[in-house]
Each structure stands twice: as C-alpha cells, then as structure tokens.
Amino acid sequence: MEMPRNSFGLLHLLLGFLFLFVSSYATSDSVYDNFLQCLTNHSIPSDQASSIVYAQTNPSFPNVLQSYIRNQRFNTSSTPKPLIIVTPTDESQVSAAIICSRNIGIQPRIRSGGHDYDGLSYVSDVPFFILDLFNLRSIDVNINDETAWVQAGATMGELYYRISEKSKVHGFPGGVCPTLGVGGHLSGGGYGNMLRKYGLSVDHIVDARIVNVNGSILDRKSMGEDLFWAISGGGGASFGVILSYKIKLVKVPEIVTVFRVERTLAQSATNIVYKWQHITDKIDNDLFMRLLLQPITAKSDDGSAKADESSKTVRVSFISLFLGDANRLISVMDKDFPELGLKKEDCIEMSWIESVLYWANFDNGTSANVLLNRTLGSVGYLKRKSDYVRNPISKNDLEGLWKKLIELGKPGMVFNSYGGRMSEIPASETPFPHRAGNIFKIQYSVGWTEEGDEADQKYLNLIRELYSYMTPFVSNSPRAAFLNYRDVDIGINHNGKDSFQEGKVYGDKYFLNNFQRLVIVKTAVDPENFFQYEQSIPTLPKDD
C-alpha cells in the first residue's frame, strides 16, 4: 500500500525533531562527561564533581533549571536550554568550572538569583551552561565594625534577616524584593528605598572576591582598583564570577514609618503628582516616596466595577518609607507636600526589618523568618523597561499620559524618588552614573498569564508603545536606562567584529560617560572577551 505524499513530509518532519531532540541530549552528555573529567583534572574529587554537575538527562535537571527562573517568558519548551548546570558549593569549584568552560569551549551564564528581567543569566542562543551560585550563600555579619561578607548566591532577604538578628539599629540600602540574588543585584547597582539617605548598594561595597578569566580568585587588593570599580555597578558577569561582597552596614532608627495612600484622577491625582515632581528630590533625605501608576476601572457605590468607558481612570499609589517616627513625618509632609493630605492615621510605625516585610507586601505581623524563603510567590510572564526624568512633566502632559495608560489598559508605571545622597555622589564614583540632575526614575511594567508567542507579542507591544509615548518627557542623547532593569530592546551584542559598536549602543544608555572606562577595564582583564553575553561590556576594537 502506497503511503500518501504528505505523510512522507510529516514523517520527515517528525524524524527531524527526533534527531534534534536526541542530538541535544547527546551533546549534553558529551559536555557533561568532558566537564566532569576536566573538574577532576583540576583537583575536584570525582564524587564532588558528579554531585554538582547536572546533565539534561538527569531527572533533577528541570527542577534545578526552573528553581530560579523568575520570568515565565523564558521557561517554555522553545526556550534554549543549558547543556549542563553547574552548582558549586565552594570557591575552588567555581574556579575549576571557569577553567573547564574555557577548555571545552562553552559559554557560562552566571545566575545568582535569576531576577534578570530578560533572562540573560540563564538563557542564550549559543551553546552554554548555567553556573548557578545558589549554594554559595553564606552571610557573616560583624556588628563591631558594621560590615558583612555576603556570598553572591545569598538573597537580599537573607541578608536583611541576618543583619536584624544582630542589631535593631543597622540595615542595608538594597532592593525591596527579598528574593533578589546578591551577586546580580549589587554588581548592577543595587537600588532600594533608602537611596535618598544612603545612596545605592554599590556605594557601600568595601571589598569583593571574584574568579577571573584565568580561574584565579582575587580580592580587592589583588584585583586592583580598576576592576573593583567595574564590578561595583558595571555588572559582574562581563568581568568574571562574583563570589562575594564585603559591605558596610548603615544606621537605621529603632522606629521607622511607612504609609500607602491612593488617589484617583477624581481625587486630584494630577495636581498631586505634578507637585510631587517638584519636591520629591528636595524633601527630607529620610523620606522616600514611590508612586505606582495603574489604569483601573472605577467602582460603583455598591463596590462593583462600572461597565461604561467613562469609568476608566488612573490610580496613583504613594508608597513611602520614612527613617523616623510618624510625628516628624507628618511635620515634613505638612511643610513640603500638603497636597497629598497625609494624616497620622495613614502612618504605621515599625522597626526597619518590619518595613522590609511591609515593602515586600507581607501582612503586618508576619514573622521575619519568611525572608529566608528563597522561592516566594508564583512566577508570571513579564517585561520591564526604564527611564530617567530630569525635568517635571507638565499638568497637560500628565493628563495625556493618563489617557495613554487608560487606552493601553495593561501596562503600569513606577516613579522612584531621587535626590538627597544620590545627588551628592559623583557620577564617576561607580559605573552607575545616574546621580545629580535626575528627579526620578521610571520603571515600566507589564505582566500577563496567557501562554504563547501571540500573547507575548501583544503585551510587549503595549509596553513598547507606552515607552515610545514617553520619549519627549525623559532623558535624551542618550536616553538613559538602568542596568538592573534589564531591557534587550535598547540593543544587543552579537559579540562579533562589530562588538564594540553594538555594545556602545546599550552601554552609553546604561553607563553614560562611564562606558568607555568599563571597556578599558574589560580589555585589560578579559582581552579575548570570554565573559560575553547579549549585553556584556565589549573589549576595545582590534586594529585590522
């Protein structure tokens, strides 16, 4: 019996898929075997080596891979997978892993917490393996000299908890999400709700340990000040593998105050946001105010959502941390920002560690032990983008923005206060350059639950349209961006002959005038550009 012609085509296609599937596993097993042999050749006992390296055929491989994926966009069947995952438990294993990856010729993707918004710490289009640092998470807090050594795989929540165990009057200025990995967060800047008082996380790094391209383990003294500068805000993965940072703790009062109040357009949100822009970078340095802007449907008197288009509005949530008590906060607000109408009953006094929980959206009274949970919450599909605002947006333009948010329906925005200490630190002090002259930073945000490429494209188009709409109101030449709000839309590097020019496109946006110095450091410490990825720092162009 003759088989129909289209059945031959289908059979051919299925065989092709099967070949690719089997080839992937075969390649993974081959790399796995070679990697294990190489590790043992570099003084890693074979039983240790086999316990920290996962091939794709290992039943635990999917779980290890997915445990620190924080964006479902990069957790699909079509997402490129690592050939192996290496999960070192000590520094010598990291060193050996880098030597072996160079010997075998596969690229590392270095993951500490998995919060890279565009997945660059665990996805690549070239053959790669994940160097997953979650086992390297020791934290040694020394209250006597107000410092702490923190390994790269620790989370910010774990760090905050360990500080609070030792002291009620010490803290650290870092991100509000407790599952952020220390390595990526600090190496990219480290932004949090104490920046107006204390600046960024990188402004409090006093030492570091890194594995360089040769597999050597270096501290600040042995790496030199140029490399130390580069990994304190320039992104660590371009220069090596961050093992740990030594940080300087900061003082916090025994009592801090938080509030969250909401205003809609009908409640004068336009006038309030307009005034906020004029005071937020100048108000008392102990006060940080974040604005969350969301399109919503207004509620009827009975609490149900209205059906007509006229019920669409924008809600602005003012979320704050004040390093002091409620009475002094009210005094500050009455003097400089009476338009918000903050009342004493809006304010909640608490300890600093309780404010960490509050900002992470835990219920009041939740035990601080929850900060030790490394896998909080469900993971959805998301996209983020960033901007910097240097001049206040007019009331007319704010009203235009509200209309755009309502039209798009899904994306939201976060305005984050600048000024204070941020305006005092020179732009060249660390690779992070966005200091004086910025009133606030914008984060654009969209999330969704629908699966598939069509849904991805729909929501990516929405946030890109909002970003495009904001062009006249934000920084320009270049349009600045924040490295830790990873955004491949602003440029990627193919790491070929045009690497420098491609890198300059996004590098100038992330680092402004600091980009060139980062390139010089990169060229000195990794001249062959081994540590490369889609937005890494390139080396200087070579003479033809």
N, C-alpha and C positions, 0 to 999 in steps of 0.2 A: 504494500500500500504506500502511495507516494505522500510524503509529508508536504503540506501547503508551504508556499514560498515564505509567507510572513512568519510561519513557525520557525523556519531556519533562522530568520533575523532575530526572533525573540530568544531562541536557544543561544545564538551567538552572543547576544547582549548579556544573558544570564551567566554564560561561561566567562565573559569578560569581567563581570562584577566578582564572580567567584575567584578568578585569578588575582584581582586586586586585593581581595579580602585575604586570601592565603598568602600573597606576597607581603602584605603588611605585617602579618604575624611572623612570617619567615624572616623578614628584615629585623623586626623587633627582637626575635630570638637570637639572631646573629649578633646584633648590637649588645644584647644582654650578655651573651657568652663572652664577647670580647671585652666588655666593660668589667665584668667580674674578674677575668684574668688580669686585666690591667690593674685593677684595685689591689689584687693580691701581690702583684709585682711591685706595688708601692706601699708595702708594709701594712696593708689592711688584711687581717686574718680572713680566710675564706668564709668562715661561718658568719662573721660580721658583715662581709660584703654581700652575701646572699640574703641577709636579713634586711638590708636597707635598699636593695635594688628590686624593682618590680617590672617584669616584662608584661606585655599586653595579654599574654596567656595566663598570667597569674589571676586567680579568682578575686583577689583583693584589689586588682588594678583599677576597676571602675570606681570603687569606693574611695580609694586614695586620691584618684584624679578629681572626683567630684566634691570631695570634702571642703575644698577651699575655692570652688568656683562660685563667685558672688553675682554673676550675671548669666541668666539662662540663655541669652543670645549665643553664648559660647559653650553651650552644653547640649548640643544637638548631634544627631547621627552624622551630619555632614561636617561638623567641626573637626579640623585637623587634630589628630591625637599624638601625644608624645610617643616615641619609640620605646622609651623606658622612663620610669620615675625613680629618682634617687632621693632618699630621705635620710641624710646624715644625722648622726647623733653626737658627733664631736667635730672639732675644728679640723683635725687631721683628715677626716673623711671628706670634708669639703675641698681641702687642698688636693687630695688624690683625685677627686671627681673632676676638677678643672684640668688637671694634667691629662687624665684619661680622655676627657672630651676633646681636647686638642689632638691627642694621639690618634683617636678613632675618626675624628672629623665630623662631629655633630655639635650643633649649637645648643648651649644651655638656655633655658628660660628659668629665671630665678624668682621663686614665689615665697613670700613671707606670710601674707595674709589673704592674698587673692582678690584684693579690692581694686586692682587696676580696672577702671571703668570700661576700657575697650579690650580687656583680656590679654594684654601683651605679656603678662607674666606667666601665662600658661598656654598660649596659642601661637602658632607660627605657620607660615606657608612653606618653610624649608624644613628638612629633616631635623628634629630637635628632641631634646629630653628635658624634663622638668627637674630642676634642683629644688626640692621642696624642703623648706627650712623649719617646718612646724615642730620638729623635735628639739630645735635649738631655742629654748625659751626660758632660760634661767634669768632671774632678776635678783640683783644683790643691792639692796638699799642701805646706804650708810648715812644715817641722820646726823652723825657727829660732824661730817664735813659736807653734808647736804648734797650728796651725789648718789648716783646709782649706775651700775653697769647693767645693761639690758641687752639680751641677745635678740637677733633680728627676727626670729620666729615667734617671739612673745607678742601678745596683743596689747593694745593701749589699755584695754580694760584690766588686764592682769597687772600692768604697771601701776595704774591708779590704785588698784586694790592693795598691792604690796606697799605702796607709799602710805596709804591710810592705816595699814597695820602698825606702822612705826610712828606715825605722827598725825595729829589732827590739825596742824598748822603748816603743813607742807603740801604742795601739789606739783603739777607739771603742766605747762601750756601745750596741749595737744588736741587732737581731733575728738569730736563728741561721740563718734561711733566706736563702741567698745571692742569690736572685732577687727579693727584695723591692725594690720601687721606692722610692728615697729620698724622693720627694715625699710619697707617701701614708704611708709608714712614720713619717717624722719629724713630719709635721703632725698625726698622730693619737696621738703619744706616744712610740713607739719603745721597745720592751721587749726586753731581752736578758739574757744570763747574767752580766752584770757589774752588775746593778742594785743589789745589796746593797752593793757597794763604791762605785759611782758614780752610782746613780740611772738615769734614763731618758735616751734620746737628746735629748729636748727640754730636759733640764737642762744641755745643753752647746751649745745654739744661741746664737750671739752676733750674727748678722746674717742678713738674708734679702732676697731680691728677689722681687717679686710684681707681676703685672699686675692692676690693679683694674678695677672695672666700667666705667670710662671709657677703658680701654685704656692708662692711664698706667703706667709702670714705676717702682716705688717700692722704696727700700731702707729699712732700719730707721729712719734719721733722717727720711726724707721721709714714711714711712707713720705714724710716731708709735708710742709705746709701747703703746697700747691694741690696735691691730691687730697689732703684733708679738707681743704676749702671746697674742692669739687664735689666731694661726696656729702657735703653739708648743705644740700639743696639743689644739686645738679643732677640728681638721680643716680643711685649707686650702680645700677646694672650696666652702665656704659663703661665702668672702670674696673669692675671686679665683683666679688661677692662680699657684701657687708656681713660680718659675723656678729658684731655687737657695737653698741654705742655707750660711751660714758656721758651721762647727762648731769647738769646742775639743776637741782630742785629749786622751786620758788616758794616764797612765803604766801600763805593764804590765811585770812582771818578765821577765827573759830566759827563765826556766823557769816554766811553769805545769803543773798536774797535773790529769788527768781520770780519772774512773772510771765504770764502769757495772756495777752488780751487781743481780741479780734475786732476788726472794724470792716464794714462793707462800704460800698460806694454811697449807699444811702446814709451812712453814718460818718460822712465827711472823710472817707479814706484818702481821697485825692489831696485835700488840704493837709492832712496829717503826714502823708508820705512826702509831699513837697517840703514841708518844714523839716521832717526827719533828715532829708538830704543835706540841709544847711547846718545841722547841729551834730550829726552823728559822728563826724571825725574830730569834733572840737569839744564835746561834752566830757565830763569827768572820766579820767582814764580807767577808773574802777568799773565802768559801765560798758557792757557790750550788748547791742541790740541787733538781732537778726529779724529780717522781715521775710515772711513766707507769703507769696502771692499766688492765689489759686482761683481759677474760674469755677463758680459754683452755681447751683440753682437755688434761688431764694425759697424759703419755706412759707407756707400759708400759716394762718393763725393757729390751725389745728396741728401744725408740725409736719404736714405732708408737703411734698415738693409741688410747686406750681408747674403747670403744663405749658403756659404760653412763653414765647421768646422774650417778652419784656421782663420775665422773672430772672433772666440770666444776669449774674453780677460777678464781681471780683471780691474775694475776701482777703484781707491783709491781716496776718497774724504777727504780732510783735512778741518775740520770744527773747528773754533777757537773762543775763547773769550780772549781778552786782556784787562786788567784793566788799561788802559792808552790810549793815543792818537796814531794815525797812524804813526806819525814820529818816536816815540820811539819804536813802534812795528817793523817797518822796520829796525831800527838800531839793535834791538835784533836779528831779523831773519838774517840779513846780517852777523852778527858776528858769530852766533851759528848754523844756519841752512840755509846756502846759497843754498844748493842743491834744495830746493823747488822752488827757483826763485820767491819769493813773490814780487809783485810790489805794489806801492802805490794805483794804480787804482783797485787792488783786495780788498782793505780795505774799510770798511764802519764805520764811526764814528757815535755814537749814545749814548743815555742815557742808564743806566743799565736796566730800565724797557722795553725799546725798544729792548734791546738784549734778554730779556726773550721772547718776541714775535718772534724775529728772530730765536732763537733756537727751538721754538715750530712750526716753518715752516709757520708762518703767513707772508703775503706780507708786505713789507715796507710801513709804513704809516697807518697800521691797528691800530684802537683805542685800548688802553689797556683795555677797557671795556670788550673785548672778553674773558679776563681771568676770568670773573665772570660766564662764560658759563660752566656748570658742565658736559655737555654731548657732548663734541666736537667729530666730526668725526664719521665715520662708524666703526663697530666692526667686525673684521675678525677672522679667525682661526689662532692660533699662538702657537709657542713653543720657549722658550728661555733657554739657558744654560750659564754657566760662567766658567772662568779660570783665573789664575794669572800667569804672565810671570816674571821670576826673572833673566833670562839670555837672551841676544839678540839672535834672531833666525838668523842663517847664511843665506847668499845670496842663496846658493844652496837649503837650506830648504825652504826659502821663495818661490823660483821657484817651488819647489814641492807642496807647499800649493796652489799656483796659479793654477797648473794643477788639483789639487783636487777640488778646487772651480768650475773650468770650467767643470770638469767631473760630479759633483753633480748637477750643474746648477741652483739650487734654494736657498740654504742657503747663508746667508751673515754673516759678522763678523764686530764687532766694537772694535777698540783698544782705550782704555781710559787712558790718561796720569796719572802717579802717581808722586811720589817725592814731593819736596817742603815741605809744612807744614805736609803732610802725613807722611813723614819720620822722623819728629821731635816728634810726639806724641807716647808715649809708647804703645805697643801692648795690654797691660793690662789696659790701661786707661779707655776704654769702652769695652763691649763684642766684638765689631768689631775689629778683630785682624790684618787685612791685611795692615800693615803700612810699615816700613822701609824694604828695600830689594826687593820690587816689582817695576818693571819698568812700567808695565801697566797691566790693567785688560782687559780681553776679554769678550764680550757678543756675543754668537752665536744666530742667529736669522733666523727664517723661518716663513713665513706666506702664507696662501692659502685661496681660496674662495670656493673650491669644498666641497660639503657636504658628510657626510657618513664616516663609520669606515675605509673603504678601503683607502680613501684619507688621513684620519688622519694617518693611519699607514705608508703610503707612505712617507709623509713629516717628520714624527717623525723618521723614519729610516734614512732619508737623514741627518738630523741634528745630529743624534747619530753617524752616520758614520764619519761626519766631526769632532765631538768631540773626537772620538776614534783615528782618524788620528793625532790629535794634542798632544796625550799623551807624546811623547818624548820631547816636547818643553815647557811644562808648569810645575808648581809646583807639587811636589810629596811627599808622605809619611807625611801627606795625600795630595791628590790632592785637593787644596783649592777651595772653592766656596763662592759666595756672597749671603747672606740670601735673600736680596730683589730681586734677580734674581731667584726666587723660582724654584726648579728643583726636582721633586719627583723621577727622575731617580737615584739620588745618595743615595736613601734609604728612607724607610718609617717605621713608627712605628704602630704596631697593638695594642699598649697600653695594653698588657697582661703581663704574668710573665717574658717575655724577654724584657720588655720595655727599661730598661737601656742599654742593649747591642745593641738593634736596634737603639736607639737614639744616641748612641755613633758613629755609622757609619756615619750618616749625620752631627751630632753635631761636630765631630772633623774637618770635612771639612769646615763647616760654621764658627766655632769659635776657632779652633786650641786649644791652651792651656787654653783658657778661658772657654771651655765647662764644665770642672769639677766645676768651681766656679758657673756657671749658674745652674748646677744640685743641688749644695748645697743650693743655694738661693731658687730654686723651692721646694726642700724638706721641707725647713723651712716655706714657706708661703702657700704652697698648698700640704700638705703631702699626701692627698688622690688622688692627680692627677686629680682634677675635670676639670681644664682647659687643655684639651688634644685635640690634632688633629694629623694628619698624620706625621707632622714634628715638634711636640712640644718638649720642653725640658722635659726629663723624671725626675722622682724622683730617689733617690738612691735606689738600690735594697734592699728589706727587707730580714732580716735573716729568713731562713726557720725554 
